Amino acid sequence: MDKKGTLDIGEKASKVVEDNIKRKLKASSDLNKFIYIFGVFGFILAIFQIWRSSSLLTGAVSFTTWTLYLIVAGMWLGYGVYYRNKAITVVYSLWIFLEIIVLAGYFY
């Protein structure tokens, strides 16, 4: 600061950078909350669909489709673990659990 109490150009730039970092961290935190909510919501919707399919005894699930879902979820889980993203790791762990149940149910 100079004698008048104003910031010099370096301090102003530093403050702008700090403010940007704070905004990005807050946005990241909000996005993670959003991912948790909709990730779990999608998981619950899938459980109801699977329950309905099995309760009607239609067996109307495609082995190939659910195997591909499992592979894609595994890739996302690996991504979440690699980048230490808790939201992606939790959501895709749930999906993998669900997809394994569906594939196991396919054979019974």
C-alpha positions as CSV (number, residue, x, y, z in Angstrom):
1,M,0.0,0.0,0.0
2,D,1.1,3.5,-0.6
3,K,0.8,6.4,1.9
4,K,-2.8,7.1,0.8
5,G,-3.9,3.6,1.7
6,T,-4.5,2.6,-1.9
7,L,-3.3,-0.6,-3.4
8,D,-0.5,-0.6,-6.0
9,I,-0.8,-2.5,-9.3
10,G,0.8,-5.7,-7.9
11,E,-1.5,-5.8,-4.9
12,K,-4.6,-5.2,-7.1
13,A,-3.6,-8.0,-9.4
14,S,-3.0,-10.3,-6.5
15,K,-6.4,-9.4,-5.1
16,V,-8.1,-10.1,-8.4
17,V,-6.4,-13.5,-8.6
18,E,-7.4,-14.4,-5.1
19,D,-11.0,-13.4,-5.7
20,N,-11.1,-15.6,-8.9
21,I,-9.8,-18.6,-7.0
22,K,-12.4,-18.1,-4.3
23,R,-15.2,-17.9,-6.9
24,K,-13.9,-21.1,-8.7
25,L,-13.7,-23.0,-5.5
26,K,-17.2,-22.0,-4.5
27,A,-18.5,-23.0,-8.0
28,S,-16.7,-26.3,-7.8
29,S,-18.3,-27.0,-4.4
30,D,-21.8,-26.2,-5.8
31,L,-21.2,-28.4,-8.8
32,N,-20.2,-31.3,-6.6
33,K,-23.4,-30.9,-4.6
34,F,-25.4,-30.8,-7.9
35,I,-23.6,-34.0,-9.1
36,Y,-24.4,-35.8,-5.8
37,I,-28.1,-34.9,-5.9
38,F,-28.7,-35.8,-9.5
39,G,-26.4,-38.8,-9.5
40,V,-28.2,-40.4,-6.6
41,F,-31.6,-39.3,-8.1
42,G,-30.8,-41.1,-11.3
43,F,-29.7,-44.1,-9.4
44,I,-33.0,-44.3,-7.5
45,L,-35.0,-43.9,-10.7
46,A,-33.0,-46.8,-12.2
47,I,-33.8,-49.0,-9.1
48,F,-37.5,-48.4,-9.6
49,Q,-37.3,-49.2,-13.3
50,I,-35.4,-52.5,-12.6
51,W,-37.8,-53.4,-9.8
52,R,-40.8,-52.8,-12.1
53,S,-39.1,-54.9,-14.8
54,S,-38.4,-57.8,-12.5
55,S,-41.8,-57.6,-10.7
56,L,-43.5,-58.0,-14.0
57,L,-41.2,-60.9,-14.8
58,T,-40.6,-59.5,-18.3
59,G,-36.9,-59.9,-18.1
60,A,-36.8,-57.0,-20.4
61,V,-33.2,-55.9,-19.8
62,S,-30.5,-56.2,-22.5
63,F,-27.4,-58.0,-21.4
64,T,-25.3,-56.1,-23.9
65,T,-26.6,-52.7,-22.9
66,W,-26.1,-53.3,-19.2
67,T,-22.6,-54.7,-19.8
68,L,-21.8,-51.5,-21.8
69,Y,-23.2,-49.4,-19.0
70,L,-21.0,-51.3,-16.6
71,I,-17.9,-50.6,-18.7
72,V,-18.7,-46.9,-19.0
73,A,-19.3,-46.6,-15.3
74,G,-16.0,-48.3,-14.6
75,M,-14.3,-45.8,-16.8
76,W,-16.0,-42.9,-15.0
77,L,-15.1,-44.5,-11.6
78,G,-11.5,-44.7,-12.7
79,Y,-11.6,-41.0,-13.7
80,G,-13.1,-40.0,-10.4
81,V,-10.5,-42.0,-8.4
82,Y,-7.6,-40.7,-10.6
83,Y,-8.6,-37.1,-10.1
84,R,-9.8,-37.6,-6.5
85,N,-13.3,-36.3,-7.3
86,K,-15.4,-37.7,-4.5
87,A,-18.7,-36.9,-6.2
88,I,-17.9,-38.9,-9.4
89,T,-16.4,-41.7,-7.3
90,V,-19.4,-42.1,-5.1
91,V,-22.0,-41.8,-7.8
92,Y,-20.3,-44.3,-10.2
93,S,-19.6,-46.7,-7.4
94,L,-23.4,-46.8,-6.8
95,W,-24.0,-47.3,-10.5
96,I,-21.5,-50.2,-10.8
97,F,-23.2,-51.9,-7.8
98,L,-26.6,-51.5,-9.5
99,E,-25.3,-52.7,-12.9
100,I,-23.8,-55.8,-11.3
101,I,-27.1,-56.6,-9.7
102,V,-28.9,-56.2,-13.0
103,L,-26.5,-58.4,-14.8
104,A,-26.6,-61.0,-12.0
105,G,-30.4,-61.0,-12.2
106,Y,-30.3,-61.5,-16.0
107,F,-29.1,-65.1,-15.4
108,Y,-31.8,-66.0,-12.8
